[in-house]
Amino acid sequence: MVRFYGKANGKVDDKGRMVFPAIFRDAMVRGGAEDMTLVVKKNVQQRCLDLFPYEEWVRRSDMVLEKRDPELNTEDAAFWTKYNDGVFTLVPDGKLGRLNIPSDLLESAGITKEVVFGGVGYKIQIWDADILKAHLLSDEEFKQTASRLSEKK
């Protein structure tokens, strides 16, 4: 099972390419995903992109689909279509390990030049550096949220 932790900075070129950081390539090899097949999509909750190992994407999308019936339920069909909108399979190129992310995905996340790759366990988030700075909780907000979430219900 692949797990991603840590951060790496990068740049996007004019063609939407960025180098897949070595720290995360190594994690894929250690986790048994040597073929480096990835899935990129818009994050549902935040203004960033999610990058999954292919097998993790299949597992998670199957979990979502288990609770839906897009063949027979109109609302489920609309949700499933939107959920899969902008989902692309990627393989880093062999020479430099670059990822070519479609421009509409980059635009949806506000990614222009400077990016931050952040490992959050089962996936990597790709952020525009400035958007990430504005999005992160302050230390005090983090402490308050941690305290609230740890309260017994």
N, C-alpha and C positions, 0 to 999 in steps of 0.2 A: 504494500500500500504506500502510495506516494504522499509525503507530507512536506509542506513548504513553510519555512520560517526564515525571518530576516528581511532585509531591505536591500535594494540595489537601485541606483540611479541610471538613467539612460537618456538617449535623445532619439527623436523621430526625424527621419530625413524627409525630403520633399515627396517621396513616393510612398510614405506611410510605413516605412520599414524601421524596425528597431532591433537591436541585438538582444537575444534572449540571454539573460545573465547566467554566467557559469555556475553560480551558487544554486540556481534552480534547475539547470541542466543536470548537474551532479545529483540533486535530490531525485530527479526522475530516474536516473540510472540506478541509484541505490534502492528506489522503490519498485523496481522491476518494469519501468516503462521506457525501455531503451529505444523504442521506435520513435519517441519524442512526438507522437501525435497529440495535439492539443485542440481544445475547443475554446473559442473566444465568443463572448456575448456581452451585451449591456447588463450591468448590475441592476437588479430590480429595485433596490432600496436607495442606492447612492449614485452619484455622478462619477462613475468609474467603469472600467471594463473588468470582467472576470475571465480568468484563464484557467481552465481545468485540464488535467490529464484526461484523455478520451474516455477511459474506463470509468473515471469518477463522474464525468458528465453523464454517461449512460446510466450509471447507478442512480444519480440524483434526479435526472429527468424521469426515470422509471418510477421513482417514489412519488413524484408529482402526478404522473399519469395514473397511478393506481387509484387516486382519489377522484379522477375525472373520467367522463365518458364523452369524448369529443365526437364520436360517431352518432350519438343519439341525443345529446343535450346541447342546445344552441349556445347557452352561456359557457359551457365547458369548451365547446369548439372555438368560440371567440377568444377565450383565455389561452387555450393551447396554441392557437395561431400567433397571438401576441407574444407568448412566452418563448416561442421558437423564432420570432422575427429577429433577424440579425445574428443568428447563430452560424458561426463558420468554423470549419476544421482547418487547422494549420499544422505545418511541419516546418521547423526551422531549417533554413537552407544549410546544406552540408559544409560549405566553406566557412562562413562567418557566424552561423547560428542566428541569422536574421529571421524575424517574423514580419510578414507582410500583412498588416491589418487593414481591412477596407476603410476607406476615407469616411464613410458615413458613420461607422462605429467610433472612429477617432473624434469626429465632430460631435457626436452625441455625448461623449465624455468630456468635451472641452479640451482634448489633448492637442497641443500645438507643437511644442519643441522638447521641453524638459519633462521627463516622466519619472515616476517612482514606481518600482515593482515592489509590492509588499506581500510576503507570504503570510497567509492566515490559516495555516493548517492544510485543509483539503483543496485549496485553490490559491491562486495569485491574483491580487487586485492590481490593476494598472491605472495609475492616477496621473493627471496633469499635476506637476509639482505644486503650483500655486493653489489649485483647488484642494489638494490634500491638506495643505497648511491651514486653509480656512475651515476645513471640515473637522479636523481632529479636535477632540474634547480637550479642554485645558486640564491640567493636573487636578485642580479642585473639582471640576465637573466629573472627571473620571472617578475620583474618590467617592463623591456623593452617589454616583450611579452604582459603583461597586457595593457600597454600603446598602443601598436600597435593594439591589438584586440579591444580596446575601441574606436579607431578612427572611425568617421562616414565615410561611403563610399558614 
